[in-house]
Amino acid sequence: MTEKSFQDLPSGDSHLREERISGEDIYGGIFLKMKRDKIALPNGEEAVREYLTHPGAVAIVAILDDGRVLLERQYRYPIAKACIEIPAGKLEIGEDHLLCAKRELEEETGYTAKKWSYIRRIHPVISYSTELIDIYLAEDLVPGKSHLDDEEFLDVFAAPLEQLIGWVEDGEITDVKTTISAYWLDRYRRGLVKPTPIE
């Protein structure tokens, strides 16, 4: 059997769409809320979907003048591991995404940037969360003093792109925002993609 190509698929998404019938809140935490919805499937049958609502987040690909990428190493309790990541943080309610990126970069690393560009939006866990992450490129960095939250502990360091890609390829880095950003940055350096300048 030969698989269809994308062009052979039906146009639109009405044959795939699920519609909410009713719902309830299961749990409300500090910033995550769990919901359970009864939904109608495309064939008319009913099913249940459980998911987390998330305020959204930003992530920053910060490039030093020598081309190295600014990174963090932080312990992530849910997976019981210290992870290598790009700087990131969640949005406050109603917060401008770029202002959040600037705040998080300075708070976590001490750096500010003279040049900002927008890379892309990702949805890291589409099967059970509303979370989105807007990724920004920060260049022309100026060092300063970090201002970590009381409950925040992390190491800040820099590594060349080749090392970053190596960590992704050998499984040392499993964080999705960092993996996607490493892929994007490699293509950017080869002139295959461009960010959207902001200022």
ABEGO torsion letter per residue (X at the ends): XBBBBAAABBBEAAAABBBBABBBBABBBAABBBBBBBBBBAAGBBBBBBBBBBAEBBBBBBBBAAGBBBBBBBBBAAAGBBBBBBBBBBBBBGBBAAAAAAAAAAAAAGBBBABBBBABBBBABAAABABBBBBBBBBGBBBBBBBBBAABBBBBBBBBAAAAAAAAAAGABABAAAAAAAAAAAAAAAGABBBBBAX
